[in-house]
């Protein structure tokens, strides 16, 4: 799809990825959708600099979700999207990262399609790619990792259990979304499943944003370092030898945070 010059579709919904935070990572199609939208339903982590790209006449509705605190339940959100589209509006559902990577985009697209609402998906740079790049950590590397897996530490009904036997192993990178509040559990489960406690790991706090911090360590000491530095969500956890191959990018505004012993 390269029709970003004319995105507007009255009566339709576009699920739009806003990327991980830096407005410069917004795609041309995403920017055009914002400029032409009648109604924008946006998540909690969308920065004002991105929302400012919308038409001043657009209706902006906050439908964000924080841990254990959802401003709008998913079923009500699906109904709101359907309602606004049936009123003849061009509706943009603006999501952080990519709509189809831990963003419930698949659920929303299915609900809209079932209601007979035309729906498109405009992808965005996902948090794993954006945060790793701004931290200078390669997710794959010929000397360190030939496989990369994405998981989330927060699932339905507050579940955190993951199939660690399938996730751990040599020569791979594991990226854990929303991993700060269960960091100690995740690191402990990886070690219990056979991963060395000395395996390099990094937390990227507020990735791609001016206040970004990168904390490096190992599975053994990263939870203590995160507590000592009072890190806050959103944080992305990256585990694997690729962390040792880190090259902080020149010109990226990123405060470095280190624990004791660095």
N, C-alpha and C positions, 0 to 999 in steps of 0.2 A: 504494500500500500504506500504510494508516494503522493497522495492527493492532499497534502497538508495545506494547500492554498484554499481549499474549500471543504472544510470538515463538517460544517453545520448540517444536521439532519433533524429537523423538527419531528418529535415523536420517537426519537431513538436515543439510545444510551451508549456512550463510549466509556469503557473501563480504561483509564489512562494511568500509566506508570510515571510517577514524578521523579524517579531516581532516589538515591540515598540522602539527598539534602542540598548539595551544591547546585544552585540554579543553572550553572553552566553545563550540567550534565543532562538537562532536559532535552528531549529530542525535538526536532522541528515539528513533527506531527502533534506532539503533546502540547507545545507552545501554541500552535494554531487552534487546537481544540479549546484551550483555555480562553483564547481571545474571542472565540465565537460562541461559547456556551451561554445558554440562558440560565441554567441552574448548575451549580457545582457542589457536590457533596464530598467533603475532604476529610482525610484522616488527621490524627493528632500531630504527627511529626512533619507535616508539610510546612515548610518555612514561609513566612510572610512574603519574602522576596519572590517566591514562586506564585503565591496567590495574587500578588500585585500585578501579574501578567494578565489576569482576567479582565474582561470588560467591566467598567464601573457599574454597569446596569445589571450585571449578573447577580442572581440570588446565591449567596454563599451559605451552606448549611454544614455545621460541624457535626460529624458522626464518628468521632474518634473513639479508639479503644485503648485503654491502658490496662496493665495487669490487674485483673479482678475488678475492673471498673469500666464498664462499657456504657458510653453515653446513649447509644441506641442499640437494642438487640438486633441480631442479624436478620431475624424474620421481619421485624419492623422496618429495617433498612431496605430489604428487598421490596417490601410493599411501597415504601416511599419512592424508590427509584421508578417503580411501575406507575405509580400515581402521577408523578411529575411528567413522565413521558406521555401518558395518556392525555394529559392536559395540552399536549402539543409542543412541549418544550424540547430543546436540544439539551440533553442532560449529560454532564461529565461526572463520572465517579472517579475522583482523584485519589490515587493510592501511593504511599511511599514505596520506593523500589520498583519492582515489577509486579503487575497484578496477579500473575500466575505462580509466583514463588512465595509461598506462605502468606499470601495476601487475600485469600478467600475469593479471588477473582473467578475461579471455576464455579464456586457455589452461586455467586451472584449472576454470572452469565447464564447458568442453567435455569435459575429462577426467572430471569427476564425472558429467556427463550420460551419457557413454559407458559408465560403470560402473553406471548405473542408480540413482545417488544423487540424490535431490531436492535442488535447489540454488536459492537465491535470491540476489539481489544488492541490498545496501543501500548506496546511493550516499553519498559523502562529499564535503565541500568539497575540491576539488583544490588542489594546491600553487600553481598559477598564480593562481587566484582569491584564495586566502587570503593568500599572501605579498604579492601586489600591493596588496591592500586594506590590510594592516597596514603596508606601506611608503608608502601614500598615492599609488600610481601607478595611474592609470586605464588599463585595457588597451585600451579604445576611447575615442575622444574626437572630437566633431564637427569640431574644428579640426585634429586631428593624425592620427587613424587610424580608418578605417572597416572594417579587417580585422585579425584577430588569429590567428596561427598558433602551435600548440604543437608542438615537436619535442623529441627526446631526443638528447643527444650521445653516448649509450652504447647500442649495439644488440647483436645477436648477434655472438659471436666477436670481441668487442672492436672492432667496426666503429665508425668515427666519421664516415665519409663521408656527406654529405647533398647533396641536389640544390639547390645554392645558387641556380641560375638560377630555380628555381621559388619560392624562399623570400624572395629580396630584392626590394625595390621600395618606391616611395614610399607614404605615407599608410597604413602598416600597423605592427603591433607583432609582434615575434617573441619568443616565450618559449622558452628553452632549459632543459629539465630536465637535472639532473646535468651541468652545464656547467663546473664549476670546473676539473677536471683537463685539459680540452681548451679552456680559455678562449682562450688565445693563438691556437690553430688556428682556432677558430670565428670570432673577430674578424678574423683575417687572411683567411679564406676569404670572409667577407662583403664585405670591402673589395675583394678580387680579383674578386668577382662584380659589382662596380659600386656597392656601398653606400659613401657618403662616410665617410671615416675620422673625420670630426667628428660622426657620428651619435651622439646621446646613448644611453647604456647604463647599466644598474644591475645590481649583484649584491645579492641578498638572502640573507644567511647566517642559518641557523636561523630561518627565517621563522615568525612568529606566536608565537615562544617568548620568554621573558624575556631571553635573551641575543641576540636578533635584532640584526644590524647591517646597515646599508644603505650600500653604496659606490656612488657615482655618478661618471660620467666619460664618455668617448667610446670608440668602438671602438679608437681609436689608443692611448689611455693606460690603459684599464681593466685590462688584464693586469698592467701594472707596479704599479698601485695595489693590486690584489689580492695580489700577491707581497709588497709592502711591509707590508701589514697582516696577513699570514699567515692569510688566511681559510681556513676548513675547510668540508668538506662537512657537511650538505647546503647547496648554494647554488643559487639560481635566477637565471638571467640574463634580463633584460628589455631589449630593444633597440628603440628608436624614439623619435620626438619626444615621445611621451607621458611619457617620463622628465622632460622639462622642465616638464611640467604637474603635477609631483608636489606634493602637499599633505600633509605628514606629519600623520597623524591625532592629534588631541588625546587624551590619556589612554592611548595605546598604549605599553606599556613597550618602547622600541626604542632601543638605543644607536646613535648615528649615527657612521659611520666615514668619514673623508675622506682622500684622498691629498694629496700635496703640491700646492700651488697652489689649493686650495679656500679 
